[in-house]
Amino acid sequence: MKPHGWSEGLDEVCTNFQKDLSCLIDAELDEPAAGRAMVHMEACTCCREFFEDTRTHVALHRDVADPERLFARFAMLKLTGVEALRQVEGIDLVHRLATLFYQLGKAYVLAGIDAGYRERVFEAAVPVDSTQSRGRGFVDGVLLQGKNTTGGLDWQRARAMLNGRLDKIESPLEKGRRLLEEAIAVDPSHEEALLYMAFLHGHEGRRVTAAEEYRQVFNTAIHDANRGHAAIQLGRLYSAEKNYKKAVACWRWVTISRLAEQDDRFFVARFNLGMVYALMRNSKRSLHYFRELLDRHPQRIGEVADLFFRSPKLREAIDEQPGFPEALVKTCPELFTAPIAQAGTEPEGE
């Protein structure tokens, strides 16, 4: 237990996480909060050291109270340490392999759908040739170190997938599908691979399947950004079916969770809300979200103007409502003076 004032010098995020980590040691933290705490700890040296120190102190107190437990711990220390190290290393290697498959799968999917689309997504697609070469080098390294059974995977099969087996598939979309399937087979919880598989299914018109997959990611994802992606895309599917109320619920989650404030790239959620309310013939609510969008994301004005330009159904809905065009000019004058910029993401409501 740290003395009074232990949080001095820590930012608010670490202070809150260290409270959660203390509860985690005592098994008093629910699963979602535990997942978030573990993810934060992986990236934060300060919190990782806090967790290890606290866990060590708790274990020592328990051992001192029970001498037999203490002797048993000394007897098992070496074996347990080696086994734990192997397990952690195996998890890391498996995740890295799944991520390579995902990155390549995403690149092929985007190239197959629209070669220019890769410039309008959250993160640019990786270069295929160099990533494939890097992937082969990674797998070769695992095999050379004699770790070909790590994680229970067939690393020879993974090597073949990154080599001749992939080259035999002609269609970029089919290559993307196979790679995403490999990523999910290697790591069934790989959130980004699950998202892009859902994206591919949606593109192919399998909307029910895509919606189920997006809901799965939203309900189980540890990373809030991936929950946000799932909510944005699920809202898009609902909007395409003119189920606007459900679409609003999805995009409202992104704004209520303050994800758009934490990651400015989620500004599109407010654009989507403004657009869907325009389609619902609710000009007051539509204007509210467009004004809020410009106020909260002023650096995105050019991209917002571009989204208007590339959304004919939105412009049509505005023009059909008496007084709406004039109110939009009055409420959001910046839209009509800002230079149009290439948007960072696609409008999600059409």
C-alpha positions as CSV (number, residue, x, y, z in Angstrom):
1,M,0.0,0.0,0.0
2,K,1.5,3.4,-1.0
3,P,1.6,6.2,1.6
4,H,-0.6,9.2,1.6
5,G,0.3,11.3,-1.4
6,W,1.2,8.3,-3.6
7,S,-0.5,9.8,-6.6
8,E,1.6,13.0,-6.5
9,G,3.3,13.5,-9.9
10,L,0.9,11.1,-11.7
11,D,-1.6,12.3,-14.3
12,E,-5.3,11.6,-13.8
13,V,-5.3,8.6,-16.2
14,C,-2.5,6.8,-14.3
15,T,-4.0,7.6,-10.9
16,N,-7.3,6.0,-11.9
17,F,-5.7,3.0,-13.5
18,Q,-3.5,2.4,-10.5
19,K,-6.6,2.3,-8.3
20,D,-8.0,-0.3,-10.8
21,L,-4.8,-2.3,-10.7
22,S,-4.9,-2.4,-6.9
23,C,-8.5,-3.8,-7.2
24,L,-7.3,-6.2,-9.9
25,I,-4.8,-7.8,-7.6
26,D,-7.6,-8.4,-5.1
27,A,-9.9,-9.8,-7.8
28,E,-12.4,-7.0,-7.2
29,L,-12.4,-5.5,-10.7
30,D,-15.0,-6.5,-13.3
31,E,-13.9,-8.0,-16.6
32,P,-14.2,-4.9,-18.9
33,A,-12.3,-2.6,-16.4
34,A,-9.7,-5.3,-15.9
35,G,-9.1,-5.6,-19.6
36,R,-8.7,-1.8,-20.0
37,A,-6.3,-1.7,-17.0
38,M,-4.2,-4.5,-18.5
39,V,-4.0,-2.8,-21.9
40,H,-2.9,0.5,-20.2
41,M,-0.3,-1.3,-18.2
42,E,1.3,-2.8,-21.3
43,A,1.9,0.7,-22.6
44,C,2.7,2.5,-19.3
45,T,6.0,1.6,-17.6
46,C,5.0,3.5,-14.4
47,C,1.8,1.6,-14.0
48,R,3.4,-1.7,-14.8
49,E,6.0,-1.2,-12.1
50,F,3.3,-0.1,-9.7
51,F,1.4,-3.3,-10.4
52,E,4.4,-5.6,-10.0
53,D,5.5,-3.9,-6.8
54,T,2.0,-4.1,-5.3
55,R,1.6,-7.7,-6.3
56,T,5.0,-8.6,-4.8
57,H,4.1,-6.9,-1.6
58,V,0.7,-8.6,-1.3
59,A,2.4,-12.0,-2.0
60,L,5.1,-11.4,0.6
61,H,2.5,-10.5,3.2
62,R,0.6,-13.7,2.5
63,D,3.8,-15.7,2.6
64,V,4.9,-14.3,5.9
65,A,1.6,-15.2,7.4
66,D,2.0,-18.8,6.2
67,P,5.5,-20.2,6.4
68,E,4.7,-23.4,4.5
69,R,3.4,-21.2,1.6
70,L,6.7,-19.3,1.7
71,F,8.9,-22.5,1.4
72,A,6.7,-23.8,-1.4
73,R,7.1,-20.6,-3.3
74,F,10.9,-20.8,-3.1
75,A,10.8,-24.4,-4.4
76,M,8.6,-23.4,-7.4
77,L,10.1,-20.0,-8.1
78,K,12.5,-21.1,-10.9
79,L,10.1,-23.4,-12.7
80,T,7.2,-20.9,-12.5
81,G,9.3,-18.1,-13.7
82,V,10.6,-20.0,-16.8
83,E,7.1,-21.2,-17.6
84,A,5.5,-17.8,-17.3
85,L,8.2,-16.3,-19.5
86,R,7.5,-18.9,-22.2
87,Q,3.7,-18.2,-22.0
88,V,4.2,-14.5,-22.3
89,E,6.6,-14.9,-25.2
90,G,4.2,-17.3,-27.0
91,I,1.3,-14.8,-26.6
92,D,3.5,-12.0,-28.1
93,L,4.6,-14.1,-31.1
94,V,1.1,-15.3,-31.8
95,H,-0.3,-11.7,-31.7
96,R,2.5,-10.4,-34.0
97,L,1.8,-13.1,-36.5
98,A,-2.0,-12.4,-36.4
99,T,-1.2,-8.6,-36.9
100,L,0.9,-9.3,-39.9
101,F,-1.9,-11.3,-41.5
102,Y,-4.3,-8.6,-40.6
103,Q,-2.2,-5.8,-42.0
104,L,-1.7,-7.6,-45.3
105,G,-5.4,-8.6,-45.5
106,K,-6.5,-5.0,-44.9
107,A,-4.1,-3.8,-47.7
108,Y,-5.5,-6.3,-50.2
109,V,-9.1,-5.6,-49.2
110,L,-8.8,-1.9,-49.6
111,A,-6.9,-2.3,-52.9
112,G,-9.6,-4.6,-54.2
113,I,-12.4,-2.3,-53.3
114,D,-10.9,1.0,-54.4
115,A,-7.3,1.7,-54.8
116,G,-7.8,5.3,-53.6
117,Y,-9.7,4.2,-50.5
118,R,-6.5,3.5,-48.6
119,E,-6.0,7.3,-48.4
120,R,-9.4,7.8,-46.7
121,V,-9.1,5.4,-43.8
122,F,-8.0,5.9,-40.2
123,E,-4.6,4.4,-40.8
124,A,-2.9,4.0,-44.2
125,A,-2.6,0.5,-45.5
126,V,0.8,-1.0,-45.3
127,P,2.9,-1.6,-48.4
128,V,2.3,-5.2,-49.4
129,D,5.6,-6.3,-50.7
130,S,7.8,-5.0,-47.9
131,T,5.3,-6.2,-45.2
132,Q,5.1,-9.6,-46.8
133,S,8.9,-9.8,-46.8
134,R,9.1,-8.7,-43.2
135,G,6.5,-11.3,-42.3
136,R,8.6,-14.1,-43.9
137,G,11.6,-12.9,-42.0
138,F,9.7,-12.9,-38.7
139,V,8.4,-16.4,-39.2
140,D,11.8,-17.6,-40.3
141,G,13.3,-16.2,-37.1
142,V,10.7,-18.1,-35.0
143,L,11.5,-21.3,-36.9
144,L,15.3,-20.8,-36.7
145,Q,15.1,-20.4,-32.9
146,G,13.3,-23.8,-32.7
147,K,10.0,-22.2,-31.5
148,N,7.9,-23.7,-34.3
149,T,5.4,-25.1,-31.7
150,T,5.0,-21.8,-29.9
151,G,1.3,-21.1,-29.2
152,G,0.3,-24.4,-30.7
153,L,0.6,-22.9,-34.2
154,D,1.9,-24.5,-37.4
155,W,4.5,-21.9,-38.2
156,Q,5.6,-23.8,-41.3
157,R,2.0,-23.3,-42.6
158,A,2.2,-19.6,-41.8
159,R,5.5,-19.4,-43.8
160,A,3.8,-21.0,-46.8
161,M,0.9,-18.6,-46.5
162,L,3.3,-15.6,-46.8
163,N,5.0,-17.2,-49.7
164,G,3.8,-19.3,-52.7
165,R,0.3,-20.1,-51.4
166,L,-0.7,-16.4,-51.4
167,D,0.8,-15.7,-54.8
168,K,-1.5,-18.4,-56.3
169,I,-4.6,-16.3,-55.5
170,E,-5.3,-13.8,-58.2
171,S,-8.1,-11.7,-56.8
172,P,-6.9,-9.0,-54.3
173,L,-10.2,-9.3,-52.4
174,E,-9.8,-13.1,-52.1
175,K,-6.2,-12.6,-50.9
176,G,-7.5,-10.2,-48.3
177,R,-10.2,-12.6,-47.2
178,R,-7.7,-15.5,-46.8
179,L,-5.3,-13.4,-44.8
180,L,-8.0,-12.0,-42.5
181,E,-9.2,-15.6,-42.0
182,E,-5.7,-16.6,-41.1
183,A,-5.4,-13.7,-38.6
184,I,-8.6,-14.7,-36.9
185,A,-7.6,-18.4,-36.8
186,V,-4.3,-17.5,-35.2
187,D,-5.8,-15.0,-32.7
188,P,-9.7,-15.2,-32.5
189,S,-9.7,-12.1,-30.4
190,H,-7.8,-9.9,-32.9
191,E,-10.2,-6.9,-32.9
192,E,-8.9,-5.2,-36.0
193,A,-9.0,-8.4,-38.1
194,L,-12.6,-9.0,-37.0
195,L,-13.5,-5.4,-38.0
196,Y,-12.1,-5.7,-41.5
197,M,-13.7,-9.1,-42.0
198,A,-17.0,-7.4,-41.1
199,F,-16.2,-4.6,-43.5
200,L,-15.5,-7.0,-46.3
201,H,-18.8,-8.8,-45.7
202,G,-20.7,-5.5,-45.7
203,H,-19.0,-4.6,-49.0
204,E,-20.2,-7.9,-50.5
205,G,-23.8,-7.2,-49.4
206,R,-23.8,-9.7,-46.5
207,R,-25.2,-7.1,-44.2
208,V,-26.7,-9.3,-41.6
209,T,-23.4,-11.2,-41.1
210,A,-21.5,-7.9,-41.1
211,A,-23.8,-6.4,-38.5
212,E,-23.4,-9.4,-36.2
213,E,-19.6,-9.2,-36.5
214,Y,-19.6,-5.4,-35.7
215,R,-21.9,-6.1,-32.7
216,Q,-19.5,-8.8,-31.5
217,V,-16.5,-6.4,-31.7
218,F,-18.5,-3.6,-30.0
219,N,-19.6,-5.9,-27.1
220,T,-16.2,-7.5,-26.5
221,A,-13.4,-5.1,-27.6
222,I,-10.9,-4.0,-25.1
223,H,-9.8,-1.0,-27.1
224,D,-12.4,1.8,-27.1
225,A,-11.2,2.9,-30.6
226,N,-12.2,-0.5,-32.0
227,R,-15.6,-0.2,-30.3
228,G,-15.9,3.2,-31.9
229,H,-15.1,1.8,-35.4
230,A,-17.7,-1.0,-34.9
231,A,-20.3,1.6,-33.8
232,I,-19.6,3.8,-36.8
233,Q,-19.9,1.0,-39.2
234,L,-22.9,-0.6,-37.6
235,G,-24.7,2.8,-37.7
236,R,-23.8,2.9,-41.4
237,L,-25.6,-0.4,-42.0
238,Y,-28.6,0.7,-40.1
239,S,-28.7,4.0,-42.0
240,A,-28.6,2.2,-45.3
241,E,-31.7,0.3,-44.3
242,K,-33.3,3.6,-43.2
243,N,-33.4,2.4,-39.6
244,Y,-32.3,5.9,-38.5
245,K,-33.1,5.6,-34.8
246,K,-30.7,2.7,-34.4
247,A,-28.1,4.5,-36.5
248,V,-28.4,7.5,-34.2
249,A,-27.9,5.2,-31.2
250,C,-24.7,3.9,-32.6
251,W,-23.2,7.3,-33.5
252,R,-24.4,8.8,-30.2
253,W,-22.4,6.3,-28.3
254,V,-19.3,7.7,-30.0
255,T,-20.1,11.2,-28.9
256,I,-21.3,10.4,-25.4
257,S,-18.3,8.2,-24.7
258,R,-16.1,11.3,-25.6
259,L,-14.2,9.1,-28.0
260,A,-14.3,11.9,-30.6
261,E,-12.6,14.2,-28.2
262,Q,-9.9,11.6,-27.3
263,D,-9.3,10.8,-31.0
264,D,-10.1,13.6,-33.4
265,R,-10.5,11.2,-36.3
266,F,-13.9,10.2,-34.9
267,F,-15.2,13.6,-35.9
268,V,-17.3,11.8,-38.6
269,A,-19.7,10.6,-35.9
270,R,-21.1,14.1,-35.5
271,F,-21.2,14.6,-39.3
272,N,-23.2,11.4,-39.5
273,L,-25.6,12.6,-36.9
274,G,-26.1,15.9,-38.7
275,M,-26.7,14.0,-41.9
276,V,-29.1,11.4,-40.6
277,Y,-31.3,14.1,-38.8
278,A,-31.4,15.9,-42.2
279,L,-32.6,12.7,-43.8
280,M,-35.2,12.4,-41.0
281,R,-36.4,15.9,-41.8
282,N,-35.4,17.2,-38.4
283,S,-33.5,20.4,-39.5
284,K,-33.1,21.7,-35.9
285,R,-31.3,18.7,-34.7
286,S,-29.3,18.5,-37.9
287,L,-28.1,22.1,-37.5
288,H,-27.2,21.4,-33.9
289,Y,-24.8,18.6,-34.8
290,F,-23.3,20.4,-37.7
291,R,-22.6,23.5,-35.5
292,E,-21.2,21.3,-32.7
293,L,-19.0,19.4,-35.2
294,L,-17.4,22.7,-36.4
295,D,-17.0,24.0,-32.8
296,R,-15.4,20.8,-31.5
297,H,-13.3,20.0,-34.6
298,P,-12.4,23.3,-36.2
299,Q,-9.3,21.9,-37.9
300,R,-11.5,19.5,-39.8
301,I,-13.6,22.2,-41.6
302,G,-12.1,21.6,-45.0
303,E,-12.8,17.8,-44.6
304,V,-16.3,18.5,-43.5
305,A,-16.9,20.7,-46.5
306,D,-15.6,17.8,-48.7
307,L,-18.0,15.4,-47.0
308,F,-20.9,17.7,-47.9
309,F,-19.6,17.8,-51.4
310,R,-19.5,14.0,-51.7
311,S,-22.9,13.4,-50.0
312,P,-25.6,14.1,-52.7
313,K,-28.4,12.6,-50.6
314,L,-27.6,15.0,-47.8
315,R,-27.6,18.1,-50.1
316,E,-30.9,16.9,-51.6
317,A,-32.5,16.5,-48.2
318,I,-31.4,20.0,-47.2
319,D,-32.7,21.6,-50.4
320,E,-36.1,19.9,-50.0
321,Q,-36.8,21.4,-46.6
322,P,-38.0,25.1,-46.8
323,G,-35.6,27.4,-44.9
324,F,-33.0,24.7,-44.2
325,P,-30.4,25.9,-46.8
326,E,-30.6,29.5,-45.5
327,A,-30.4,28.3,-41.8
328,L,-27.3,26.2,-42.7
329,V,-25.6,29.2,-44.2
330,K,-26.4,31.3,-41.2
331,T,-25.5,28.6,-38.6
332,C,-22.4,27.2,-40.3
333,P,-20.9,30.0,-42.5
334,E,-17.4,28.4,-42.4
335,L,-18.6,25.6,-44.6
336,F,-19.1,28.0,-47.5
337,T,-15.8,29.8,-47.2
338,A,-13.4,27.0,-46.3
339,P,-11.4,25.3,-49.0
340,I,-12.5,21.7,-49.6
341,A,-9.9,19.2,-48.3
342,Q,-9.6,15.5,-49.0
343,A,-11.6,13.9,-46.2
344,G,-9.9,11.6,-43.8
345,T,-12.8,9.1,-43.9
346,E,-15.9,8.2,-45.8
347,P,-19.4,9.6,-44.9
348,E,-21.1,6.8,-43.2
349,G,-24.8,7.5,-43.7
350,E,-25.4,6.8,-47.3
